[in-house]
Amino acid sequence: MPSAGECAGEEFAAFAGIGTLTSYLVLFISFYFATYKKDRKAPNTRKTLRRMSQAPLPDPHAIASASHSMQAQATGSKRANGATTRSRKA
């Protein structure tokens, strides 16, 4: 307790610290139960692998073109062949 012994702190600071640490403990316990103590059955590894192998793959050309267009918007300039230019001014 704050009044026990020789302590150079304020009582309000001690109670605020106790409240803060208690709230951290409650939040951690709720996180633990929500994350690790789920009552659902774990999926079968073979079924999961089968679902992953049947999933469609993303188109690499669409990803590359989206990446280039985002870079062009960020720099604000574009060359005729689609390559972005950088300003030498810093």
N, C-alpha and C positions, 0 to 999 in steps of 0.2 A: 504494500500500500504506500501511497505517497508520503504519509506522515510517519512512517516507521524508519528510524535511523536518521543519520545525517546526510541529507540530500540537498543539493543546491537548485533543484528544479521547482517549478510551479505545480500546484495540484491540478490545474486545468490541463497542463501539458501531459501529465501522467495519465489522466483519464482519457484524454484525446488519443494518446498512444495505445491504451488498452482497447478503446473502441475501434481504432484502425486495425490493429492486429486481429481482433475478434472478427471483424468483417472479412479480412483476408482469409482467415481460417474457414469461415462459412462459405465463402466463394470457392475456395479450393475444394472443399468437401463436395459441394454441389457439382463442380466441374468433374471431379473424379467419378462420381456416380453416373453422371450423364455420359461420360466418355467410355469408361471401362466396365461398368456393371450393367450392360444392356442385357435384356432377357431374350433377345432374339437368337435364333440358331445361326451359327456360322455357315456360310455357303460352302458347298462342296467345291473343292479345288478343280476337279475335272470339269464341272459345269461352268465355272468361272472362266477357265482357259478356253473352253469351247465358245463362250459368248465373246471373249476378246478376239478370237481368231476370225469370227464372223462379222466383226464390226467393220464398217467402211473406213477406208483410209482417207485422210484429207488430201486434196489436190495440191501438190507442191507449187504448181504454176500460179494458182489462185492465191496462195500464201505469199509467194514472192511478189506478185503484182500489188497486193494489198500493202505489203511492207514498203515497196517503192513509193506508192501513192501517199502513205503516211509520212515518209521522209520528205517528199516534195512539199507537202502541206506545212511541215515543220520549218523548212528552209525558205519556202515561198518562191523558189525559182526552179525552172526545169529546162533542160536542153531539148533539142529536137529529137534525139534518139531515146529520150526517156530518163537519161541519167540526171541526177541532181547535181547542182553546183554549190560550192561553198564560198562564202565571202572571205577574202583575206583580211578584212578589217576585223580587229578584235576589240 
